[in-house]
Amino acid sequence: MPTITQLTYVLAVHETGHFGRAAEKLGVSQPTLSSQIQKVEQELGVTLFDRQAKPIVLTERGEHLLDPMREVVTASERLAAAATGESAEPAGNFTLGVIPTLAPYVLPWFLQELTDDYPAVELTVLERPTDTILAEIGANRMDGAILATPLGEASIDEHVLFYDPFHLYAHVDDPLLQKDTVEVNDIDSEKLWLLEDGHCFRAQVINLCGLHERSLLGNVRFAGGSFETLRHLIDATGGYTLVPETFARTLPRSVRKRAIRPFGERVPTREVSLVTHRLSWKSEIRDALADVIERRMPRSLRGELADEEVLPIRVH
């Protein structure tokens, strides 16, 4: 049967889509890597890669063998990690994905403390949309992510960090600001501004309000790239949008009092989790991350809403 090293070579080509880049990543010559992969194909009686494709991709039978090969390599890595001692301090590389509607607001909570408490962890943070992050985790190019959940992905483990309630942000002259609280039924889709397509928060708002996917300003079709962009457009032109507490809490108190209203009886809420592949062996770093995030979480997100007060929002 193929060796662990040979399977590692196969996974590296899958991750990079290129024999040369895979060899460079592993610190071996390309002829060595190519010959070892050919031996794996001979042992298994399967052509693993379509070498004519650019980038190189697994064949259909190769795709079928991907998870079993990854399980074998992961088990080997777990064994090596256990041999170093379970009480060892978390250490090593960890690539963390964060969606754009969380990254600017959540990362400042914990990055400095993680650096101080776990100096042996080399963290790389990438801001990416949900679909890209899931693809990167599936290809073993990313170790974990902070995402809106639940995802409904069998290969993904989800550790819930907190629940992020939504608020209404409106132009100062909008009648809804005359109310102490608002309800979903108060929202007029003709006045609602949305984030651009690709943001899971956009999909959540559309699901919540039963909207068509558009935002209009007269004859201008627009979708904002950030909550800050939408905020300034609303201040200048009117209308409103929904924003999460993670963003709202970064605004000056005067702005929150003037332009933001909470929801009343049932609060639209997104679940936020630290996710990893179910076969991930970097559990010590994952647990350290979760611990630091939960310790540094703002007080406004620590309280738990009763089930009857929460209106969960689907991610997709």
N, C-alpha and C positions, 0 to 999 in steps of 0.2 A: 504494500500500500504506500501512497505518497507520504513523505516525511512532513513534519511541521514546517520546516524551512521551505519546502517546495510549495506547500499550501499558502504560506505567507507571500511567496512570489506571485502566485495566482491572484490573491486578493489585492496586492499592490498594483498589478496591471489593471484590474477591474476599477480600482479607485482613481488611477491616473489616466486611464484610457490610452496609454502609450508605453511601449516596452522600454524605451530609452529613459523616460522620466521615472518609471518604476525602478529601473536598475539604479539610477542616481539616488533616488530616495532611500534605497536599501544599502547603498554603498557597495554594489557588486557590478561587474561588467555586464553589458547587455548580452553578449554571447552566452555567458554563464546563466543568466536569468532565462534566456530563451530556451537553452538546452534543458534546463530543469523543468520548465513548463511542458516541454515536449515529452519528457519522461512521465510527468503526471498524466498527460493525455494518453500515453501508451499504457500506463498502469491501469487507468480507468476505462480505456477503450472508448474515449469520448473526445471530440474536438471541442475544446472549451471556448475558444475565441474566434470571432470573425475577424481575421487579420486584414481584410480588404476594407473594412469600415474605418472611417475617420471621425471621431476617435474610435479606437478598438473597443469592441463590445463583446460581451458574452453571447454565445450561441443560445438557442432555446434550451438545450440540454445542459449547458453550462449554468444558465440561470437557475435551473432546477437543483443544481448541486451547490449553489452559492451558500445558502444557509447552513447545510451540513458542514461545509468546509470552514465557515466562520465559527461554528460551534466548536469544532476541533481546535482551532487556533485560540479561541477565547478560553477554552478549558486549559490549554497549555499555559496561557498567560496567568490565569487564576492560580494554577499550581506554582508558578514561579513567584507570584506575589505572596502566596501563603508561605513559601519557603523562606522568605526574608523576615517573617515574623509578623503576626497579625497586629501587634501593638505598635508597629512602626508608624511614624508620623506620615500623613498624606504627602505624597511627593510625585513629581512627574509632570508631563504635559497634559493639558486639558483644553480642548477647543469648545467654547461655549457660544451657541447661537442665541440671539435675542431679537424678537420682532421689533420693528421701528416704533410701534405704539407703546412699547414698554422700555426700550433701551435708554432713552434720555432721562427717564424718571426713576427707574429701578437701579441701574448700575451705580449711581453715586451713593446708594445706601451702603454698599458692602465692599466695593473694590479695595479701598484703603485698608479696611480691617482684615480682609482676606490676605492681602499682602503682608500685613504685620503678623497675623496669627499663623500663617502657613507659608513661610518663605521658600520652602522646597517645591511648592506648586507653581508651575509655569503656565499661567492662564492666557489663552488667546481668545478674544471676544470678537465676534463677527455679527454685525447687524444685517439680518436677512429676513425676507418674508417667510411665512410658515411653510409653504410648499417646498421652497428651496431648502429650508432647514431639515425637513423630514427626509428629503432626498439625500442630503449630505450625511445625516445620521445613518440612513439605510446603507450608504456606500462606505461607511466607516471613516468618513473624512471629518466628522464632527462628533464629539463625545457626548454632548448634552445640549439642552436649550431651555430658555425660559419662554413659555408659550401660553396662549389662551387654550384652555382645555374644557371638556374632554375631546380627545381627537378620534377615538374609535379605531385606533390602530393596534392590532394584536401584537405587533413587534415592539411597541413602545410602552415603557413603564412611566407612570405619572405620579409624581410626589406633589400634592397640592400645597402651595405656599400661602396663598391668601385669596380672598374674594374682593373684587374691585368694583364697587358700585358705580353706576352711571349717574350723571347729572345733566341738566339742561343748561347750555350756555346760550344767552340770547342778547340781541341788541337792546340797549337801555330803554328804548321806547316800545319794546314789544309788550303787548298786554299780558302775556304769561308771567312776566316778572311782577305783576301786581298780586300774584298768588304766593302763599308761603311754600306750598309744594305743588308739584305738577303730576299728572298721570299720563300714561302712554296714550290714552284716548284724546288728550289735549293737543297732540302733535299734528300739525298740518303739513302734509308731505310737500306742499308747494313752497313752504318756507324753510325746509330743512336742507342744510348743506352737508355733504358727505365727503369722506376721504376718497382718494382715487382707488380704482380697482386694483386688487392685489393685497390690500390691507384686510386682515381678517376682521378688524373692528368695523369696517364698512359693511361686510357681510352680516355681522351681528346686528347692526342697526337696521339694515334692510329686513332681516328676519323679524326683528322686534316690531317694526312699524308697518310691515307689509307693503314696502315701497317698490316702485320701479327704480332701476339703477341709474339715477341721473340727478344732477344738481344744476339749476339754471339761474342765470342772472340776466333777465331780459332775453336777448338773443345769444347770450354767451353760455356755452356748455362748459362746466368747470367741475373738477374733482380735486380736492386739496391733497397735498402730500404730507401735511402734518397738522396737528391740532392748533399750533401757533398760526399757521397760514389761515385756517378757517376762522380762528378767533379775530384776526385783524380784518378779514373780509366782512365778517358779520358786523364788527364795530363800524365799518365804513358804509355798508350797504343795507343792513337789516337781515332779518331772519334769525335762525338759530341752528344749533347742532347739539349732539350728545357728546359728552366727554367723560372719561373715567376719573375716578378719584385720584389715581396716581398722577394724572396731569393737573387736575383742579387744585390739588394741594400745593403746587408749585407757584400758583398765582398769588399776587398780593391780596391781603385780607380785604382791602377796599374793593378790588375787582370781584372777588367772590361774593361779597355782599351786594354789589351793584348788578352783576350780570349772571350769576349762577343760582339755580334753584334745584333742590333735591326732589326726588320722586317720593310720593306719599305712601299709599297703602302697600303696593308691591314694587320693590326696587329692582330695576334691571341690573343685572350683575354678571360679570365675567369671572370665571374661575381661572386662576393663574398658577401654573405648575412648573416645577423643574422636571424635565423629561429626559430619559436616556433610553438607549436600545436595551431590550430585555436581556441581551447577551453581554452587555457591557461588564467589563471586569474592573473598572475604575470606581468601584463603589465607595472607597474611602474618600476620594476627592469629591464625589457627588454628595456624600453625606456632610462633608465639611462645608461645601457651598450652601446646602440647604440650611445648615445650622447658622451660618453667618447671616444669610438673608433674613431668616426668621428672627434672629436677635436684633437686627438693625431695622426691621420693618417699622414704618411710622405708626404712631398710636392710632391714627384715624383708620388704619386697615386691620388693626388687631381685633376689634370687636367682631363677634359672630352674630349675624342676623338670624332670626328665627326662620324656619323653613317657609312658613306662610307669608313672610315678608319679602322673600327672594323670588325674583323672576329670572331664572337662569337663561342665558343667551347661548344658542348653538354657535359653534365656531364656524361651521361651513353651512 
